[in-house]
């Protein structure tokens, strides 16, 4: 598997610290289903990172697509996805919520999608339904940079 930049992917882009082959790839290949909303959210971030737009449509609840297609998702310039930060995750019976920040660079500007996403479970599968957007919360100067460089934010992407 390669990302849009044709770089080989070994460590999973979802920032779990696991190998892609043992993390999100089995979900992308439909070998397993997400066991909870957070796992689905992580696999969806990785799908954005890798340009797996069909997977994003398949895991988006049909009643909430509003005409969105894999072709629409693939159009235009794609951001350079950097990392995923899960802030909170909850699940009760057939509903779930995940609040996250998905960090990216677009035109060399650091930004994030900060969202509280809703999920529903139907017929044994979790689906993304919709989300509420929030303003990104940037790291403090001396915190680690979100790009994964292991440098302080002030010495990297600030």
C-alpha positions, 0 to 999 in steps of 0.5 A: 500500500502506498500513500498519494505521494507513492511512499510505502506505508509501514506504520499506520497513518492513524498514529496508533503506533501499529503496522498498517497491515495489522491496524487499518488495512484489514478494515480497508480490505473488508477482512474485519469490521470496525469494533467501535466508533474510534476504530472506524474513525481511525480507519477513515482518517487512514483512508483519507491519507491513502486516498481510499475514497470508496472506503470512505463512502462505504463507511458513511451512512447512506442516509447522510451522504447527501450526494457525496461520492468517491469521485467528488472526494477525489477531485481537486488537490488533496491536503498533505495529511500529517496525523490524527489526534483522538481527543475523546471517544464514547459508545453506547449500544448502537450510537457513538461519538468521537472527537478528534483533530486530523492535522494536515498541511495545505499550501504549506499552512498547518491546519486541522479538522477538529470535529465531534463525529457521530456514528451509528451501528446497523446490521453489525457495522459502524457508520459515520453519520455527521459531525460538528466542526470546531476551531483547531486547538494548536499545540503550545510552543514547547509541546511536540509538533503534530507532524510527527517530527518529534521536535517542539512545535515552536521549532517545527510547524509553528 
